[in-house]
Amino acid sequence: MEFMMGWRGRRSRKTKKEGRRKGSKNQCSPEISKLHSKARNCYAFGDYKKAIPILKEVIKQAPHLPDAYQTLGDVHSALGDKCRALNCYHVAAQLAPKNPSLWTLLFTKFMEVGNISGASNSLSRGISAYPEAENVVALKLDRASLHVQLKDFEKAAALYEEIVQTCPGNVKALKSGAEMYPKCGQTEHIHMLEDYLRAHPTDADLSVIDLLVSLLMENNAHNEALQHIEHAQLTLYSGKEPPLEMKVKAGICHANLGNMRKAAGLFTEFAAGNTKFNEGFLHLKIARCYMSLKYGVQAIFYFYQALKTLEDHIEARLTLASVLLEECRDDEAISLLSPPRNLDCVPLPTYKARSWWCDGKVKLKLCSIFRAKGMHKELVDAIYDLVHESLKITSLGRRVKRKLLKKELFQRIKTLDDQQTGNVFSRNRSRTLPLSDHRKVNREKKRLEEKAKLKEEKRAVAMATGHDGQSDDYSDSDDDPEIDPQEILKGPPLPDLVKEKDNHDLILDLCKSLTSLNRHFEALKIIKLALKSTKGMAAFRGDLRTLGAQIAYTAPDPEQGLNYVKYIADQNPYSNAVWNCYYKVISRFKDWYREKHYKFVRHRRNRLKDCAPPSIITGHHYTRKSRHQDAAREYLEAYKLLPENPLVNLCAGTALINLAHGHRLQNKHHCIAQGFAFLYNNLRVCKSSQEAMYNIARAFHQVGLVTLAASYYEKVLGIHVKDYPIPKLPHENPHSNRNQSPGYCDLRREAAFNLHLIYKQSGSFDLARQVLRDHCTF
């Protein structure tokens, strides 16, 4: 009745919300819930194969339901298919982005497969999904540790600092953050630890104080570190004995602040009262304190005491050697750094990679002593093998790597295939291999595919021709040789041999020592390897080439060092000493005038028109081949540049006189006159010296003018010449000719012998006999 009269009752004051109810979209029908429950029961009872099609049907009917994907991921995880399980968990997390438990589960699965970037992203989404969760601090710590693994220390430090601001009492985050900031080049870590100590004056954690003191000592703030140690002793250890590590650091701070007596007394007290502590370490600290006080004898005593316990402590051994050298105890320093004499009887523990006497720093220090004392043989025996191996490895431009086994290569290819196709989210693709290895694996994959295709073609051809196709040439059973997996990389024994300038002098001294021991081939080999390993070091490379030229000058076989002589000649084309060295080197070759060596001089002669030595050497080349006309032409070119040079005039004159003896020359008298003109010019330039007169006499004797020859021989006999030093190159020993007999610069005996030949040929036997008796008898 009321309805008929239009009365509708009291209207509710609640406003009706427009749209669908919140969460109604994700609600599933009873049929889907029943299927999902059935799949969960199958999973619970271990019937995984039956659960998979049921869950796929649920996903097909309700693709927006995250629980179905999570259950399917659980099933695949139980079956061991981590890749499919990871994809299912990822889809579930994307459908329920505000569910932190799913992101935490996804983080765990990413960590299982080694995907650090995916795990970090999952933690970020989990933290942002519910920032007020109870385990958010643990999640942030995990995320910070992932940043550390990715070497993103700045983000890790910022995250640790955020945790400390949220939970000031979290000591783990505080210490980790303080350790991260120095790796970023920042100094906030000191302030973080100091703020913590100010907030906890009486109940601070001892590990925080220890870390702060260590960081201050690394920054050379020993005064502040000592203040913190003393404050900790007053507040935390009042009436108690502080830890021994804290007392040791206090002694180190005293030593660095100059309080050596207090530090030495403190360390001595430690050594006497703490037998269980590392006595070698304490003795080492005491020795360094005495060394700072300039007490050498006491420092040496405590260094020896430390080495009894710390036998493999390289720095202690090197420091002791330096102190012994300062005390003029060189032999003792050498015995300290040398290997034990009874080396075969010394037991080597299995955990040691190598003994202390094989360390590169020990070898270098020992070699510096040998170099200072001039002990060439000992220097070579100590360092040659290490230098040769280091230069050989460095000259390759890369480390010596072993070849990958086929099974390892196939495993990498399998990992790459799973990585490319296993994850449905390309944005967060799993990177189980570094990016640089991706390219290598792709190249090897293509190479193996081409190799397999080629083998199949060979096998097909073999089958068609009637062979069985199972021979070694077509089979895949060949594998790489077995190699120790531990020896993957091999580095040089002396890594910084060519980088440090101090070692450059070592290489040069080693080559000089090898040369002094007549081991020229090894010295030139070291120089060759050093040149390959020192690209960009122009000064050192120039010293190496100069030394190589000097070694080639004295080596019995100069073939290996000829290129260095050529390089020096190119760098100094107008130096007579350099060209003299070059000519002496090539003159020791039996066939030095062959095209291989002659080409160098010919190119320099054509390029350097104003340089006389190449023309002179070319003239010598033609003279040796009895091509006197070509030799005269070269000497005349040199005469244009050096008209007053005695050697050029002498060579030109002798070449023209030798040319006059040819059968095809028509104007022989004119050629002889020209030759004598150059010889008389040489006589004028040399100021009528004995050598110039002898050359003219010898020329007259050669052309048959014996009367003139006899007159000049008699003039030579009337001149007495004193011995003078033979000119040497700058690197040669100036006293190397001391053993020569007296009169090696006097030509009177040679002139007398030639004059007696003239007298004998003319029938004057008495004159010939008299000349020999006066000048050629001893």
Salt bridges, closest charged atoms under 4 A:
ASP74 OD2 - ARG40 NH1 3.70
ASP81 OD2 - ARG84 NE 3.35
GLU112 OE2 - LYS109 NZ 3.93
ASP152 OD2 - LYS155 NZ 3.72
GLU162 OE2 - LYS140 NZ 2.99
ASP195 OD1 - ARG198 NH2 2.26
ASP210 OD1 - LYS249 NZ 2.60
GLU241 OE2 - LYS247 NZ 2.69
ASP312 OD2 - LYS352 NZ 2.69
GLU315 OE2 - LYS361 NZ 3.25
ASP330 OD2 - LYS373 NZ 3.91
GLU332 OE1 - ARG329 NH2 2.81
ASP359 OD1 - ARG354 NH2 3.57
ASP381 OD2 - LYS377 NZ 3.11
GLU389 OE2 - LYS490 NZ 3.50
GLU408 OE2 - ARG402 NH2 3.18
ASP417 OD1 - LYS445 NZ 2.93
ASP418 OD2 - LYS414 NZ 3.29
GLU444 OE1 - ARG447 NH2 2.78
GLU456 OE2 - ARG459 NH1 2.97
ASP476 OD1 - LYS455 NZ 3.24
ASP478 OD1 - LYS406 NZ 3.85
ASP478 OD1 - LYS455 NZ 3.83
ASP480 OD1 - LYS403 NZ 3.73
ASP509 OD2 - ARG371 NE 2.77
GLU522 OE2 - ARG519 NE 3.95
GLU559 OE1 - ARG594 NH2 3.89
GLU559 OE2 - LYS596 NZ 2.79
ASP570 OD1 - ARG604 NE 2.57
ASP570 OD1 - ARG607 NH2 3.64
ASP591 OD2 - ARG594 NH1 3.19
GLU595 OE2 - ARG602 NH2 3.12
ASP630 OD2 - ARG627 NH2 2.76
ASP630 OD1 - ARG633 NH1 2.79
GLU634 OE2 - ARG605 NH1 2.60
GLU637 OE2 - LYS640 NZ 3.52
GLU644 OE1 - ARG684 NH2 3.20
GLU732 OE2 - LYS584 NZ 3.68
ASP746 OD2 - HIS720 ND1 3.75
ASP746 OD2 - ARG748 NE 2.69
ASP766 OD1 - ARG769 NH1 3.07
